[in-house]
Amino acid sequence: MRSKSASCAKALLLFVALALPAAPAQQQPSDQKDQTESKRPNEATKQEELTIDRIKRLVVFFHTPYQQNGQNRTWDGTGFFIFEPDSRLKDRGIVWLITNKHMIRSPVGPYFDKVGVRLNTKAPMPNGNQFIEGPLQVMDAAGNLYWCVDSDDDTVDLALLQLSPPEEQIDAAWFPTELFATADVFKKLRINENDEVLFAGLFTGYRGSKRNFPIVRHGKLALVTDERIPIDSRNPNLTVSLILAEVTSFGGNSGSPVFLRVGGIREGAAITIAGYSYYRLGVMQGFFSEGTDLALDVTTLHGTVSQNSGIAGVVPAEKILRILSSPRAHAIHDRVVANTLRDEGKMAEAEALYEESLKLSEKAVGMEHPDVALTLESYASFLIKTDRNLQAKQMETRARAIRAKANQPRQPN
């Protein structure tokens, strides 16, 4: 009889080896279902958890080996999970993994084929470690990108992947999009350069021997502006939308979740005293280095160190919402919801969403993208359940053709 930890290890290895790295079909550890949906983050079992501990549980570590000039190097950084609610799913929603776009791109070339991730587990593995490592696919053999990025503004340093870790096995948390520090939140709470920020991320000097241990750093808002900020004095035309924070950020902190800690004595029309609340400010991108040429250095370990000015650049949380509202992300969202409605027997609602998801995907990424193949496969599963086998076979045939062209076979049910 196998031990519980051995069974857990096998399931987790399947999650990483099959669910994550192959085509988008691999993003679902159970029955080709996009890992359907996940529970709202503030479930009752976590009410006693300290906020700072929950923030640390959002974090995953990235560790990707590569070669430069014949030397072995690593591209190390941070990612985290967010929760996108959907009223059709009641208390459930869609989970996304977020990091910087430069975390999935090689510093010496285009996108990586795969990146390495390390996640904490709820139970120890057979080797005694309470984490699991494995690859996440970035592109397929045909060059199709699995991650969602801002297709209208290449300077937005964000990448999103719809990915729901198995809640029974992976020790992770996710932060709801309703608590993002949008322009409305800034206005309502009168957020200014007197407010506190903090982030949790990888400390390359010690990531933890038995499990991930993120560090937490605190600071203050330094500059909030609606103007685009130049990030390289050698290229004055290169500007980006950033929030600046007076907080020390170093290698490994790229992709870290950055929070506003709002409370205490608030100034406004009247001075008020309140408890502390946390809002997602954005994503750590890099720090401004001092020297002859002022530049924003990505906070990813790559073998060099610049003099840190103590000012960090944060990609605003609204840029995440912008990508989530894109046609491609919308199509992915609809597909996940359709899978859930299908499993609940709400067939008419599910079919309408499958059709919408397929149209949006084809328009957003083209007719031969793995996104389209996954929607076709999910739709085919629906058609089989509704006794339309001929239509299902046609969709499966088209999906197989897409995957064959991308050299990525479909994962078996």
N, C-alpha and C positions, 0 to 999 in steps of 0.2 A: 504493500500500500504506500502510495506517495505521500510525502508530508505536505502540509498546507503551504509551507514556504516554497517547496519545489513546484507545486501547482501554480502558485503565484508567479514564480520565475518564468515558467513556460508561457503563461498568459501574457506577461509583460514583454517577453522576448517576441512573441507573436505580434503584439501591439507595435513594437518598434521595428521589427524586421519586415512585417507585412503591412501593417496599417499605416505606417508613416512613409517609407521611402519609395514605394512603387508609385504608379500614377495616382491621380486623385482618388481612385477607388480604394487605395490603401489607407486613406484617412479614416476609415471606419472599421473598428475592430470587430464588429458583429454584423454579419449577414448583409454586407453591402449597403448600409443604411446611413452613410454620412455620420455615423455615431449620433444620428438624429438630433436630440436636444439634450440640454443639461439643466440641472436645478438652479433656481435663483440662488445667488451666493449667500444671502443672509438666512440660511436655514436654521432651525431652532437648535440643532446640535452645536452650532458655532457661536451661540449668544454669549458664552463665557470667554471666548477667545479675545485676547488683547488686540487692539487695532494694529499695533506695530507687528505682532506675530502674523496677523492675516496679510499684511502688506508683504512680509517676507515670503509667505507661502505663494504669493502671486508669481514669484520669480523662478525662471529656469535659466540654466547656464548653456552658453554656446561654446563649442570647442572644435574648430575645424583645422586640420593640418593642411599645409600647402607648401610649395617649394618656390624659392626666389633666389635666382643666381646660384642654383645648386645647393642652397641651404634649406634645411627643414625648419619651417616656422609654423606657428599656430595663430589663428584668427579667433581671439577669445572675446566674448561679450555676454550680454544679458538679453533675455526676453521675458515676457509676462503674458498672462491671460486676461481677457476682458469678457464680459457677458453682455450680449445684445438681447434684450427682452423682446417678446412678441406676444401680443394680447391673445392671439389664437391658440397659444400654448399654455395659457393660464400662468402658472408660477415657473414655467420653464422657458428656455431661450437658446440662443446660439452662442457658442464659445469660440473665440478667435485667439490665436497666438500672435503677439505683436513683437516686432523688433525694428531696428534700423534697417533700411535698405542696404546700407553698406556692410551689414553683417552677413548678407547672403551673396555678396559680390566679392570676388577675389581682388585683393589689392594690386595684383599684377595682371589683371585681365578682366574678362566678363564675369557673369554670374557663375558661382560654383554649381557643379552638378548636384552636390549634396552638402549639407552642413550637419555637424554633430551637435546633439543636444543631450543634456543630463538633467533628469527629473528625479525628485524624491519619491520614494515609495512608502506606503503606510506600514508595511511589514518588512522585516529584514529579508534580504535575498539569501540563497544558500551559502554565499561567500561571506555573509555577515554584514555586507554593505546595505544601506537603506537608500540606494539610488540605482537608477538604471540609465545606461547610455546607449545611444543609437543614432542612426542617420535620419535626416529629414530631406526628402527630395526637394530640389529647387527647380530644376529644369528636366525635361525629358530629352531623349536623343535627338529629337527634331527641333529643340530649342524653345519649346513651349514653356512658359513660366507658370508654375503652380501657384505662386504667391500673388496677392493683389497689391498693386502699387498705384500711385497717382499717375494716371495716364496723361493728364493735362499739364502737370508741373513736375518736371524731372528733378527739381531741387528739393522736393519733399522727401526727406530721408526716412521713409516708413515702408514696411512690408508686413502684410497681414496674411495669415493662413487659417482657414476654418479647420479647427482641430479640437476635438473634445476628448481629453484623456479619460480612461476608465476610472470613474469615481470610486469604485470599490478598491482600487489598487494604487492609484497615483495620488500622492499627497500634494494637492494643489488647490489654489483658490482662484476666483476670478472676480474682477471689479466691474460693477454695472455701469453702462454708458450713461445712465441717468445722473450719475455723480461726476460727470466730466465738467471741468471748469470752462464753460462756454462764455461767450461775450455777455450773455444774459446773467450768468452767475457773477462775473466780474462787476457788472453794473449794480446788481441787486445787493451784493455784499460789500460793495465799494472796495474791491481788492486793489491793493497798491503796493508800492515798494517797501512798505513797512511790514509786510506779511511773511510768514515763515514757509519755507519749502523743505522737503526731505525726499530722498530717494533710496531705494534698495537695489543693490546690484552685486556683481561678481568682484571680489577682491582677489586679484591674481596671485597675491602672496599666500593666500590660504582660502581654498574653496570648500574645504571640509574633506576629511579622509573617509568618513563613513556615510555622510549625507551632505547635501548642499547647505552651506551657511552663508547667506548674503550679508554684506555689511550695510549699515544704514548711515547716511550722512545728512546733516542738517545745514541750512543756510537761510538766506533771505532773497526775496525778489529784488533784482537789481535794475531791470528796465522792462517796462511793458509799453509797447508801441505798435501802432498800426502800419508803420513803415517797414519796408524790407531792409534787412541789415547786410552790409557787405561782409563777407567772411574770409576774404583773402586780399590783402593790399596789393598783391602782385596781379590780381585780376579784379579790378574794381567793378566790373560789370556783373560779377557773380554775387547775387544777393539772394537772401532767403528770408522766409517768415519765421522768426524765432522769438522766444521769450528768454531774457537773460536773467541768470540767477547767480548770486554770490555764494557759490558752493564749490568745494574742491572736487573735481572729477578727474579720474585717471584711467589708465588702460584697463579694460574689462568692464567699464561702466556703460559703454554704448548699448542702447536699447533698454536701459533701466527705466522703470516707471517712476515718474516724478509727481509728487503730491503737494497740494496746498494744505497747510494746517491752519484752519481759520477758527478764531474764537477769542476768548479773553476780552479785553476792553476794545470795543469797536468804535471808531470815530465816524460821525455822520451828522445828520441833522440833530441827533441827540446821541450822547455817549451811552452805549449799552455794554453790559457784561454778559457773556454767554459761554456755554461749554464749547469744547473744540469739535469741529467737524472736518472731515477730510474730503478733498476733491482731487480728481486726477488732473493735474496741470498739463502733463504731456509726457514726452519721451526724451530721455537724455541723448543728445547727438554728439557733443564734443565740448572741448574747452578752448578758450582763446589763449594762444601761447604768446609770450612776450618775446621781443627781439626786434631785429631790424625789419623783418617782414611779419606783421601781425596776421595771424591766420587762425581759423577754427580747425583744430586737430581732432579727428575722430578719436573717441575714447576707447579704442580697441587695441589690445596688446599686439604689436607687430614689430618689436625689436628696437624701437627708438623712443626717446623721451624728450619732450620739449619743455621749456620753462613755462610752468603753469601760471597764468595770470590770476587764477582764482575765480574767473568768470566763466560760467558754463552756458552753452546754448541748448535750449529745450524746444523741441518741436511741439507746437500747441496741440492740445487734445482735439481741438476742432478739426485738425487735419486728419485724424483717425476717422471722425464722423464723416468727413468728406469722402474718404475711400469707401466706407461702409454704405454710403448712399449712391455709389457708382453703379452703373448697370450690371457689371460683372459680379460685384459683391451682392447686389440685390438678387441676381439669378441664383447664386449659391444659397443665400438665405431662403429663398422660395423653395428650392429643392429640399433643403433640410426640413422645412415646415411640412412640405408635401409628404415626405417620408413618414413623419409623425402622424399626420392626419390619415394616411393610408393604413398605418398599423392600428389606428383607433377606429377604422371602419368608416371614416367620413370620405367616401370615395368620390363624390361629386366635387367637393372642395379640393381634394387632393389632385384630381385630374386637371382642374383649371390651373392650379399652381405648377404642375409639371409642364403644361403647355406654355405658360408664361415664362418659366425658367428656361426652357429650351429656346424660345425665341430670343430672350435677352442674352443668353450665352452665345448663340450663333452670331448675333449682331455685335456683341462686345469683343469676342476673342476669335471669331471665325468658325467655319464649319468643321474644322479638323483638329480642334483643341481638346485635350483630355477633359476639360470641364463639360464639353458637349457629350463626350462618351459616357461620363458618369451619370449625367442626367438621362441619357438614353437607357442606360442599364437600370436606373431606378424606376424610370417610367415603364420599362419592359416588365419589371417585377410587379408593378401595379397592374399591368394589362393581364398578366398570367392569373392574378388573383381575381380578375373580373372576366375570366374565360375568353379572352381575346388573344389566343395563342399565336395566330398568324401575324397580327400586328406586333406582338412582342418579339417574334422571331425576326421580323424586319428590322426592328430597332436594335436588337442584339447583334445582328449581322453588320449593321452600320457602325456600332460601337467597336466591334472587333476590328473592323477596317481602320478606324481611327487609331486604335491602340497599336495595330501592326505597323502603321506608318511611323508612329512615334517610338516603335521598338519597346513598347511597354505592355506585356500581356495582362489581361484582366485577372484580378485576384478571384479565386474561386469562392463561391458562397459557402 
